[in-house]
Amino acid sequence: MNSTPRSRPAQGFRTALAVGAAALLAAGAALLPATSATAAPDDTGWIRVAHLSPDTKSVDVKLSALAGGDSLYDLSDVGYGVVSDYMPLPAGTYTVAMVGSDAPADSEPAISASVTINAGTASTLAAIGTNSELETKVFTDDLSAPSEGAARVRLVQASTTSDKVDVATTTGLSIAKGAPSGTATGYAEVPAGPWNLTVRATSARGAASVDLPVGSVSTLFVLDTPAGGLTITPILDSASAGTMPVGGVETGGGALAHRDDSAAMLLPAGIIATLIAGAGALLVVRARRSAER
């Protein structure tokens, strides 16, 4: 006889708990940080660093705001021919310093430069030249999409032994002609797929095989070999042109060790979500117990 009168308050209690749990879930959701897809700032640009000095030892690279403060990105033991991943940063001016990897902590940088990052653009900052004449150059990276079925490619002439080089495919398609040392060519659109390339200079030559995926944008770096010849190192700038840079393909030695705050952002969200789920489960258990009495 008592079960019927008690069931109605219990039902009302369960309803109230359900409403309260829904409100709690909604409030918790409002506390969660937005995903990177929706929270990506409009003023973001991208920068990557390239070590293109053949007689300069591996370096540690630090990127920080021009006004000073903590390092924003640290790259460790970056060797010759290594190109880092793209690093996203708000538009502004930054300082890049390169110090020998085995140098004392208080050593002066082997080279230091400022670089301005513009919103929506990507750039490559390169340490280039021999150690005695080391300099930095900034190349603007154009990641706009090629035509359907095509790829886009350019050349960075980083050889210190050849003033000018010619690069062509074995089919005779010219990629660059008379490219001066320390410069970057414009981008050329070519059919996507594998290519065999030759690089020629007055006193040296070399060859390389590259694969240019459909829709990709790549940079071909002309580098010196230990034997005095030339080689071409392909770096993928973007696997899907017209989207956020996917990062350079490292060719050896160095490792990207940038500071990533995304994990720190996800931790509070995970804790909040767990607390919300736990609170909801506790309310359900209490409702069931009340109904059974």
C-alpha positions in Angstrom: 0.0 0.0 0.0 2.8 2.3 0.7 4.6 1.6 -2.6 2.2 3.7 -4.7 2.3 6.9 -2.6 6.1 6.7 -2.4 6.6 6.1 -6.1 5.3 9.4 -7.1 7.7 11.5 -4.9 10.5 9.2 -6.1 9.5 9.8 -9.7 9.4 13.5 -9.2 12.7 13.3 -7.4 14.3 11.4 -10.4 12.9 14.0 -12.8 14.4 16.8 -10.7 17.7 15.0 -10.6 17.7 14.5 -14.4 17.0 18.2 -14.9 19.8 19.1 -12.4 22.2 16.7 -14.1 21.4 18.2 -17.5 22.0 21.7 -16.1 25.3 20.5 -14.6 26.4 19.0 -17.9 25.6 22.1 -19.7 27.5 24.3 -17.2 30.4 21.9 -17.4 30.5 22.0 -21.2 30.6 25.8 -21.0 33.8 25.5 -19.0 35.5 23.2 -21.5 38.1 25.0 -23.8 37.2 25.2 -27.4 38.8 22.7 -29.8 41.8 23.8 -31.8 39.7 23.6 -34.9 37.4 26.4 -33.7 39.8 28.3 -31.5 42.6 28.7 -34.0 43.4 32.5 -33.9 43.1 34.5 -37.1 46.5 36.1 -36.6 48.6 32.9 -36.7 51.6 32.6 -39.0 54.1 29.8 -39.4 57.9 29.7 -39.3 60.5 26.9 -39.7 64.2 26.8 -39.4 66.8 25.3 -41.8 70.5 24.5 -41.1 72.2 25.0 -44.5 75.8 25.7 -43.4 78.0 22.6 -44.3 80.9 23.4 -42.0 78.9 24.6 -39.0 78.4 22.0 -36.3 75.0 21.0 -35.0 73.2 23.8 -33.2 70.5 24.3 -30.6 67.9 26.8 -31.7 65.8 29.0 -29.5 62.9 31.1 -30.7 61.6 33.8 -28.4 59.6 37.1 -28.5 61.6 40.1 -29.6 60.8 41.8 -26.3 62.4 38.9 -24.4 61.0 36.3 -22.0 60.9 32.5 -22.1 61.9 30.6 -25.1 58.8 29.7 -27.2 60.4 26.9 -29.2 63.5 24.9 -28.6 65.1 22.8 -31.3 68.0 20.5 -30.2 71.0 19.2 -32.1 70.0 20.5 -35.5 72.5 19.3 -38.1 73.4 20.3 -41.6 70.5 19.8 -44.1 67.8 19.6 -41.4 64.6 21.6 -41.8 62.3 21.8 -38.8 58.6 21.4 -38.7 56.6 24.6 -39.1 56.0 26.4 -35.7 52.7 28.3 -35.3 52.9 31.7 -33.7 50.8 34.8 -33.4 51.8 37.5 -35.9 54.7 39.6 -34.7 58.5 39.9 -34.5 60.6 37.2 -32.9 64.3 36.4 -32.2 66.0 33.2 -33.4 69.3 32.3 -31.9 71.5 29.4 -32.8 74.2 28.1 -30.4 76.5 25.2 -30.9 75.0 22.0 -29.4 78.2 21.2 -27.5 78.8 24.9 -26.5 78.7 26.0 -22.8 75.3 27.3 -21.7 76.6 31.0 -21.5 78.1 30.9 -25.0 77.3 33.6 -27.5 75.0 32.5 -30.3 76.8 31.4 -33.5 74.1 33.5 -35.2 71.1 35.5 -34.1 68.4 37.2 -36.2 65.0 38.7 -35.9 62.1 37.5 -38.1 58.6 39.0 -38.6 55.7 36.6 -38.9 52.7 37.7 -40.8 49.2 36.3 -40.2 48.3 33.5 -42.6 51.7 33.2 -44.1 54.6 30.6 -43.8 58.3 31.4 -43.9 61.6 29.5 -43.8 64.5 31.1 -41.8 67.7 29.6 -43.0 71.3 29.7 -41.6 73.2 29.6 -44.8 76.8 30.0 -46.0 80.1 28.8 -44.7 80.8 29.2 -41.0 83.1 32.2 -41.5 80.4 34.0 -43.5 77.3 32.6 -41.8 74.2 34.6 -42.4 70.4 34.2 -42.1 67.9 34.5 -44.9 64.1 34.4 -44.8 62.3 32.8 -47.6 58.5 33.3 -48.0 56.7 29.9 -48.6 53.7 30.0 -50.9 51.4 27.1 -50.0 48.6 27.9 -52.5 47.1 24.9 -54.2 48.3 23.6 -57.6 46.0 22.6 -60.4 44.2 19.2 -60.2 46.6 16.3 -60.5 49.7 18.6 -60.2 52.2 19.5 -57.5 54.2 22.7 -56.9 57.9 22.9 -56.3 60.7 25.4 -55.9 64.4 25.4 -55.4 66.6 26.8 -52.6 70.2 27.0 -53.8 72.2 26.5 -50.6 75.5 25.2 -52.1 78.6 27.0 -50.9 80.9 25.6 -53.5 78.8 26.4 -56.6 77.8 30.0 -57.4 75.1 28.9 -59.8 73.3 25.6 -60.6 70.9 24.2 -63.1 68.3 21.7 -62.0 66.2 19.7 -64.5 64.4 16.4 -64.7 65.8 13.6 -66.8 62.9 14.3 -69.2 64.4 17.7 -69.9 61.9 19.8 -67.8 63.8 22.7 -66.3 63.3 23.3 -62.6 65.9 26.1 -62.2 68.5 27.6 -64.5 71.5 29.5 -63.3 70.1 29.7 -59.7 72.5 31.8 -57.6 73.8 30.6 -54.2 71.7 31.8 -51.3 68.5 32.3 -53.3 65.1 30.7 -53.8 63.4 30.3 -57.1 59.7 30.9 -57.6 57.3 27.9 -57.5 56.7 25.9 -60.6 53.8 23.6 -61.2 54.7 20.1 -62.5 52.8 16.9 -62.9 52.6 15.0 -59.6 54.6 11.8 -59.2 58.2 10.5 -59.0 60.9 12.5 -60.8 64.6 11.9 -61.4 66.5 15.1 -61.1 70.0 16.3 -62.1 71.8 19.2 -60.7 74.7 20.7 -62.6 77.3 23.5 -61.9 80.5 24.5 -63.5 82.6 22.2 -61.4 80.2 19.8 -59.7 77.1 17.8 -60.4 74.7 15.4 -58.7 71.4 13.6 -59.0 68.4 12.8 -56.9 65.0 11.0 -57.0 62.0 12.8 -55.6 58.3 12.0 -55.2 55.9 14.9 -55.5 52.4 13.9 -54.3 49.2 15.2 -55.9 48.3 18.6 -54.4 51.6 18.9 -52.5 54.0 21.8 -52.3 57.7 21.0 -51.9 61.1 22.7 -51.7 64.2 21.2 -53.2 67.3 22.2 -51.2 70.6 22.0 -53.2 73.3 21.1 -50.7 77.0 20.2 -50.7 78.3 16.7 -50.3 81.4 15.8 -48.2 83.1 14.7 -51.4 82.7 18.1 -53.0 79.7 17.2 -55.1 76.0 18.4 -55.1 72.9 16.7 -53.9 69.2 17.6 -53.7 67.2 17.2 -50.5 63.4 17.4 -51.0 61.3 18.8 -48.2 57.5 18.6 -48.1 56.1 22.0 -47.3 52.5 21.0 -47.4 50.9 17.7 -48.1 47.6 19.3 -49.0 48.1 22.8 -50.4 45.9 25.6 -49.2 45.7 24.2 -45.7 47.7 24.6 -42.5 51.4 23.7 -43.1 52.1 20.1 -42.2 55.7 20.6 -41.4 59.0 19.9 -43.0 60.4 16.4 -43.4 63.6 16.2 -41.4 66.5 14.7 -43.2 68.5 13.6 -40.3 70.4 14.6 -37.1 68.1 17.3 -35.6 64.9 16.9 -33.6 62.1 19.3 -33.0 61.5 19.7 -29.3 59.1 22.7 -29.2 57.0 23.6 -26.2 53.4 22.3 -26.7 50.8 23.8 -24.4 47.9 21.9 -25.9 48.4 19.0 -23.5 48.2 21.4 -20.6 45.0 22.8 -22.0 43.4 19.4 -22.3 44.2 18.3 -18.8 41.7 20.7 -17.1 39.1 19.8 -19.7 39.5 16.1 -18.9 39.2 16.7 -15.2 36.1 18.7 -15.7 34.5 16.1 -18.0 35.3 13.4 -15.4 33.8 15.3 -12.6 30.7 16.0 -14.6 30.3 12.3 -15.5 30.9 11.3 -11.9 28.4 13.7 -10.6 25.8 12.5 -13.1 26.4 8.9 -12.1 26.1 9.7 -8.4 22.8 11.5 -8.9 21.4 8.4 -10.8 22.5 6.1 -8.0 20.8 8.3 -5.4 17.6 8.4 -7.4 17.5 4.6 -7.7 18.1 4.2 -4.0 15.3 6.6 -3.2 12.9 4.8 -5.5 13.7 1.4 -3.8 12.8 2.7 -0.3 
